[in-house]
Amino acid sequence: MHGMSLPLGVENKKEKVKSLPFWPNFVYREMIVWLVLVGILITVAVFLPPSLDKVADLMAPAPEGIKPEWYFLFLFQTLKIFPAKILFIDGDTVAVLLIALAFILFFFLPFIDNRPVDKKGKIITVIAYGVIAYAVAMTVWSLL
């Protein structure tokens, strides 16, 4: 018999023990219990939502003196050095787009640099060291 083992005393007596097959009976019973519990949870969440008091204003400026964790400081400092307007576009938007472009290029780096032994590979290595130096310099500058 496959499944859970019986207590030793029952195995020795050779009695017929009532059993419930795992599939499909036990699985269906468990599914019914979980669906009822999830239904109760969703009903409570819809009809009795938790209150957040004031609604959060996503466009409000950040409080003075707030800083992100150390691993985001170079991005924070990059946003701070961009001017308010560049031509007719917000400086923050330009900075975020440039940072996003850099991360996209980093993601596709294995496809761009598939032969690291030639001249192209050496240029990308130098660029990578430059990015690391930039991140370290911006982090140190933000900490000071």
VENMOTA-V842576 format. One record per helix or strand of 3 or more residues. SS is the DSSP state (hx for helix, st for strand). FROM is the first residue (numbers start at 1). TO is the last residue. If there is no record, write none. Layout:
ss->(SS:SS)
from->(FROM:FROM)
to->(TO:TO)
This chain:
ss->(hx:hx:hx:hx:hx:hx)
from->(8:22:70:91:109:119)
to->(13:47:81:107:112:143)
